[in-house]
Amino acid sequence: MTGPKYCLVLSGGGTKGVYHIGVWKALKELGIEVEGFVGASIGAIIAAFLAQGADEDLENLGMSIGIESILEMPEGLAQEDSKRLVPGKIDAANLIWSAIEHRGLDTSPMRDLLASRLDEGRIRALGKDLGIVTVNLSDLKPTELYLDSIPEGRLLDYIMASAAFPGFKTPEIGGKKFVDGGLYDNIPYSMAKKRGYRGIIVSDMSGAGRNRRPDIEGTQTVYIKNSLEMGGIFDFDKSFLERFMLLGYLDTLRTFGVLDGYSYFVVPDAKAERRLGAKYHSAKELLPERMKFERKLSLALMECAASSLEVDCIKKHTYESLFLEIEQRQTAEEEKLSSHLKDAKDSPAALAKALRQTVADKVFDACPYYYWRLAEELLPRSAAKVVHKALSKIFQGLPAAIIYFDQRYALNQTLEEEKT
C-alpha cells in the first residue's frame, strides 16, 4: 500500500516565504509525494515554482533576492550602495508617502523577474495541480482559481494579482483590479479541501493577512508552523533568510517525527534516552508546564539547560552535540561571571543593585544562567533565593536547567559509556 498523496498549502507573508522553501526541501527528503500546490501572495509565487519543478532555482532566488528585485524604488529612498529594505537603508515614511503619491509602488521588477523564471507552458505540461487566491477589488469579491480555469497566457497575471500587497500598484485583468489574496484567505486551506484533497499539508509562517482556522474534519492534515517568531515580511537580510529557510526545514522534520525536541531539533536516540532518563526522574516536577508529561526526561532537561544558556536552536543536534554545546557555553558563562565579579570587587553593592533592577525590569542582556549564578555568587543566600524565585517565574525552564547542571558529571560519564 502506497502512502497518501498530498496537496501543499502555502501561506502569504512576504520575504518570510523562504520558510516554505525549507519545508519543501524536507518534504522531498522524506519522500512525501505532493500532487498539488495552493498558495496566497508569496505562497502563490512559490507554488508556481514548485509546480514547475524549479525548486533549486527557487532556493537560489530566495537567497539572493533584494528589494530592487521586487520594486522600482522611487529616487532618493535608498542609499546609493544598497537598495535592500533593512533598517537604516530606506526611509519607511518616505516609502509610504511615495506609495500614496504614485498610487502604489511599481512592482514591474517582480513581474520581469517572474516572467524570466516561470514557464507557464512547462507548468501546464507537468500536470501538477496549482491553485491561487486573489481578491477582485473592482467587484469586492474573492477569486479562487486553479490552473485549469485560468486562460492560457494569464497565469503570471493572476500570480501578480495574488501577490499585490496593499501599497503596491493594483494589477488589472480584464478591466478588473485585484489585490493580495492574503486579505481574503492567507492560508487557503479551504481551496484544497474544496478541490477534493483529503491529504493536506499546510506551511504557515505567520504572515500578515486573514488567517482562517482550517476545518480539518474528514482530512488527513499535517500543519507545519514556524516554531520561532523572527524577521518581518519585508526583511531582506541574508542572515535572516538563511535561518528562516533552515527553520522551515527543521520544523518539517520535527513535525514528521524525524527530529525530537521542543525548542531544539534533536535526532532521536532511544538507547541514550533509556540510559540517561532514569537519572533525572526526580527532576520531572521541575519541568515547565509544556513539558510536564514528557517521557524523554534527559532531552527535556538538556533543552532547559540549552535555553538557559541561549544555545542556538536553529540547527540539527544529536544528544552528544547538544551536551557538548551546553558544556562549552556554560564554561564561557562561568569565565564571564568570574571576570565581571573581579571587575566589580570594589563595588559589589552596585552590581547587586543592578542585578535586582535587571530582574525587576525583566530587561536582560545576558542569558538566564548568568543571572542565576551571579545571584549565587554575589548575594546572601536568602536574597539569592528571592532573585532565583523571580528568575524562575520569568524563565520557567531554569529550575530544571540547574538540576541538569548539578548532575552533568553523571550524564557525561553515561555518554562516554555510550561511545564504548
LUMFI-457759 format. One record per residue (C-alpha): x, y, z. Coordinates in pm, whole numbers, padded with zeros to 5 digits, always signed. Each point is the difference from the previous one (the first is absolute). Layout:
% LUMFI-457759
XYZ...
***
This chain:
% LUMFI-457759
+00000+00000+00000+00148+00334-00105-00002+00307+00220-00247+00286-00043+00043+00271-00260-00024+00352+00134-00093+00350-00099+00241+00257+00141-00160+00326+00119+00236+00297+00023-00086+00311+00199+00081+00360-00088+00260+00207+00184+00244+00189-00223+00366-00097+00028-00089-00237+00283-00107-00226-00284+00352-00147+00000-00138-00215+00284-00202-00190-00263+00319-00080-00190+00141-00169+00309-00327-00189+00049+00012-00126-00358+00362-00109+00032-00092-00213+00301-00308-00149-00170+00217-00107-00293+00252-00164+00233-00283-00185+00172-00128-00129-00332-00345+00149+00053-00193+00023-00326-00170+00332-00068-00233+00023-00298-00145+00346+00053+00107+00343+00119-00229+00278+00125+00127+00340+00111-00081+00356+00091+00227+00297-00072+00365-00115+00026-00146-00348+00050-00152+00022-00348+00336+00095-00149+00177-00288+00172-00281-00240-00093+00056+00087-00367+00376-00068+00027-00068-00336+00165-00263-00093-00258+00266+00069-00264+00252-00220+00181+00231+00301+00036+00075-00039+00371+00378+00032-00038-00042+00324-00193-00243+00113+00269+00251-00065+00280+00272+00197-00177-00244+00283-00062-00110+00001+00362+00358+00052+00116+00085+00278-00244-00317+00205-00027-00001+00367+00104-00252+00279+00007+00119+00111-00345-00121-00339-00132-00351+00080+00120-00058+00374-00032+00105+00287-00219+00130+00214+00281-00093+00370-00012+00307+00220-00034+00162+00100+00327-00150-00274+00216+00298-00232-00001+00364+00060+00064+00219-00009-00307+00188-00307+00117-00307-00211+00078-00368-00024-00072-00072-00271+00251-00287+00063+00236+00182-00023+00332+00015+00240+00294+00198+00311-00083-00010-00054-00376-00347+00122-00092-00219+00267+00152-00326-00190+00059-00202+00320+00036+00121+00122-00341-00083-00343-00143-00359+00030+00124-00036+00355-00129+00140-00108-00334-00258-00278-00020-00275+00255+00060+00145+00252-00244+00042-00254-00280-00321-00188+00082+00196-00309+00089+00358-00117-00027+00113-00128-00337+00049-00378+00005+00118-00033-00359+00341-00140+00116-00180-00288+00171-00208-00068-00309+00312+00004-00220+00177-00234+00240-00288-00249+00006-00045+00021-00377+00366-00099-00041-00023-00294+00243-00351-00143-00038-00106-00191-00310-00378-00032-00019+00022-00255-00279+00227-00225+00206-00223+00035+00306-00303-00110-00200+00194-00283-00166+00124-00146+00330-00358-00038+00118+00042+00095+00366-00310+00158+00148+00044+00371+00070-00244+00228+00182+00023+00368+00096-00223+00247+00181-00033+00373-00061-00265+00267+00060-00198+00170-00274+00011+00356+00130-00234+00132-00268-00279-00242+00100+00110-00037+00364+00005-00378-00036+00260-00267+00070+00129-00186-00304+00119-00359+00044+00141-00160-00312+00169-00322-00103+00225-00021-00302-00262-00182-00208-00235+00301+00032+00264+00266-00076+00010+00099-00369+00325-00090-00170+00248+00285+00012-00157+00152+00311+00167-00201+00278+00260+00268+00076-00274+00264+00013-00184-00191+00271+00318-00076+00194+00078+00372+00004-00358+00066+00108+00033-00243+00289+00322+00171+00113-00126+00360-00036+00077+00106+00356-00187+00312+00121+00208+00299-00108+00109-00168-00321-00159+00110-00327-00316-00204-00057+00024-00229-00303-00283-00006-00252-00137-00309-00172-00285+00038-00246-00070+00351+00120-00025-00110+00366+00242+00100+00274+00141-00256+00241+00177+00000+00338+00187-00245+00220-00173-00333+00057+00112+00000+00363-00257+00268+00075-00270-00263-00058+00171-00325+00099+00370+00006+00084+00001-00377+00055-00223-00129-00284-00067-00338+00159-00366+00000-00098+00100+00021-00367+00187-00329+00031-00284-00166+00186-00259+00121-00254+00221-00141-00274-00052-00343+00155+00337-00041+00173-00015-00194+00325+00374-00015+00056+00104+00360+00061+00327+00147+00128-00009+00362+00117+00312+00218+00017-00087+00301+00214+00278+00249+00081-00214+00256+00186-00040+00249-00281-00223+00305+00014-00350-00044-00136-00325-00178+00078+00102-00334+00146-00314-00213+00002-00020-00298+00230+00000-00311-00220-00289-00246+00019+00194-00327+00011-00297-00234+00046+00022-00295-00237+00360+00071-00099+00349-00115+00078+00157+00338+00072+00361+00069+00094+00046+00353+00130+00352+00145-00008+00049+00337+00169+00308+00203+00080+00110-00088+00352+00182+00333+00041-00116+00353-00071+00268+00184-00193+00040+00248-00281-00263+00203-00180-00193-00028-00325+00243+00237-00174+00322-00116+00164+00264-00059-00268+00291-00058+00237+00191-00303-00130+00063-00142+00347-00372+00009+00078-00091-00160-00333+00247-00284+00053-00109-00068+00357-00372+00023-00071+00033-00240-00294+00191-00240+00226-00271+00036+00263-00260-00113-00254+00212-00305-00076+00052-00090+00366-00362+00067+00102-00114-00238-00274+00236-00279+00105-00118+00039+00360-00365+00006-00105+00046-00333-00178+00182-00152+00299+00346-00012-00154+00126+00236+00270-00098+00036+00366-00013+00303+00226-00200+00304+00100+00217+00305-00069+00286-00208-00139+00031-00251-00283+00162-00320+00121+00054-00333-00174-00190-00268+00197+00220-00238+00195-00206-00255+00191+00306-00179+00137+00151+00316+00146-00336+00111+00138-00059-00330+00180+00342+00019+00160-00020+00366+00093-00364+00059+00081-00005-00212+00315+00257+00230+00160-00239+00294-00013-00335-00147+00104-00004+00212+00316+00032+00317-00209-00326-00056-00189-00198+00236+00223+00239+00285-00076-00066-00006-00373-00200+00291-00148-00371-00059-00054+00031-00081-00369+00237-00288+00086-00184-00138+00305-00085-00333-00163+00317-00041-00205+00131-00357+00003+00346+00093-00129+00125+00163+00318+00366+00037-00091-00090+00173-00326-00243+00230+00181+00265+00093+00256+00264+00057-00266-00241+00231-00183-00059+00197+00320+00374+00025+00056+00067+00102-00360-00274+00263+00016+00138+00141+00325+00332+00050-00182-00161+00124-00324+00159-00275-00205-00094+00044-00367-00312-00204-00071-00023+00035-00380+00221-00297-00078-00015-00377+00009+00141-00150+00320+00079-00346+00131-00012-00078+00373+00378+00017+00011+00039+00319-00204-00261+00179+00208+00172-00116+00319+00334+00132-00126-00143+00337-00102-00160+00036+00341+00332-00081+00164+00189+00253-00212-00254+00276+00056-00009-00064+00374+00378+00023+00017-00009+00330-00191-00268+00141+00232+00199-00101+00309+00306+00177-00140-00205+00312-00072-00148-00012+00349+00342-00030+00159+00126+00297-00203-00297+00220+00094+00029-00085+00368+00369+00082-00009-00067+00335-00169-00266+00084+00259+00194-00113+00310+00020+00359+00125-00371+00069-00052-00197-00324+00051-00296+00194+00140-00043+00187-00327+00009-00327-00198-00253-00157+00238-00231+00298-00044+00033-00022-00378-00083-00372+00015-00318+00060+00201-00105+00281-00234+00060-00215-00308-00220-00278+00137-00270+00245+00110-00006+00169-00342+00024-00333-00186+00247+00153-00241+00291-00241-00046+00316+00035-00205+00148-00336+00102-00134-00355+00022-00219-00116+00293+00272-00232+00132+00236+00295+00043-00245+00189+00223-00074-00310+00207+00370-00055+00064+00062+00371+00062-00261-00005+00275+00165-00308+00153+00344+00157+00003-00097+00357+00090-00293-00012+00242-00061-00150+00344-00182-00332-00021-00340+00137+00097+00023+00286-00251+00124-00236-00271-00306-00219+00055-00228+00298-00062+00177+00080-00327-00004-00368-00100-00374-00018+00062-00058+00307-00218+00222-00138-00277-00185-00333+00014-00330+00176-00064+00144+00180-00302+00201-00296-00137-00207-00303+00092+00256-00254-00112+00274+00143+00223-00056-00221+00311+00020-00313-00217+00313+00139-00166+00170+00040+00338-00076-00363+00084+00156-00096-00330+00317+00197+00076+00022-00160+00345-00016-00346-00159+00210+00070-00307+00296-00211+00112-00219-00311+00022-00142+00077-00344+00348+00042-00143+00103-00337+00136-00303-00167-00156+00069+00158-00340+00358-00124+00015-00134-00349+00070-00228+00031-00302+00304+00058-00223+00161-00324+00115
***
